[in-house]
Amino acid sequence: MHTLLMTLLLIVAIALIVVVLLQSGKSAGLSGAISGGAEQLFGKQKARGLDLVFHRVTIILSVLFFVLAIAVTKF
């Protein structure tokens, strides 16, 4: 059981890293926030297409990662 959980945790961790790296940047960092990039925060721009899929997959994988990490420590 422990080996199965560790294997799943490793697969989910690698998938999470890949999905996060494939996402496009949402802002230009601190310089974008100072120069007006923060206006996008209140805009009505919604993620579409591939960005939306990456966002949802990231949420699912991160929740699964934490659940598996807790399960590994319990067993």
C-alpha positions in Angstrom: 0.0 0.0 0.0 2.8 2.4 0.9 4.6 1.7 -2.4 1.5 2.3 -4.4 0.9 5.6 -2.6 4.5 6.7 -3.1 4.3 5.8 -6.8 1.1 7.8 -7.3 2.6 10.7 -5.3 5.6 10.8 -7.6 3.5 10.6 -10.8 1.2 13.4 -9.5 4.2 15.6 -8.5 5.8 15.2 -11.9 2.5 16.0 -13.7 2.0 19.0 -11.5 5.4 20.4 -12.3 4.8 19.9 -16.0 1.4 21.6 -16.0 2.7 24.5 -14.0 5.6 25.0 -16.3 3.3 24.9 -19.4 1.1 27.7 -18.1 1.5 31.2 -19.5 2.5 34.0 -17.1 -0.4 36.1 -15.8 1.6 39.3 -15.1 5.0 40.8 -15.6 5.9 40.4 -11.9 6.6 43.5 -9.7 7.2 45.8 -12.6 3.8 44.8 -14.2 2.0 45.6 -10.9 3.6 49.0 -10.6 3.1 50.0 -14.2 -0.6 49.1 -14.3 -0.6 45.4 -14.7 -2.8 45.1 -11.6 -5.7 46.5 -13.7 -6.1 43.0 -15.2 -7.0 41.8 -11.7 -10.3 43.7 -11.8 -10.9 43.3 -15.5 -13.5 41.0 -17.0 -11.0 38.8 -18.7 -11.7 35.1 -18.3 -9.3 32.4 -19.1 -10.2 30.6 -22.3 -9.1 27.5 -24.1 -5.9 25.9 -23.1 -5.2 28.3 -20.2 -8.5 27.3 -18.6 -7.7 23.6 -19.0 -4.3 24.1 -17.5 -5.8 26.1 -14.6 -8.3 23.4 -13.8 -5.8 20.5 -14.1 -3.4 22.4 -11.8 -6.1 22.7 -9.1 -7.1 19.0 -9.4 -3.4 17.8 -9.3 -2.6 20.1 -6.4 -5.5 18.8 -4.3 -4.6 15.2 -5.2 -0.9 15.9 -4.3 -1.8 17.1 -0.8 -4.3 14.2 -0.2 -1.7 11.7 -1.3 1.0 13.4 0.8 -1.2 13.2 3.9 -2.1 9.6 3.1 1.6 8.6 2.8 2.3 10.0 6.2 -0.6 8.2 7.8 0.4 4.8 6.4 
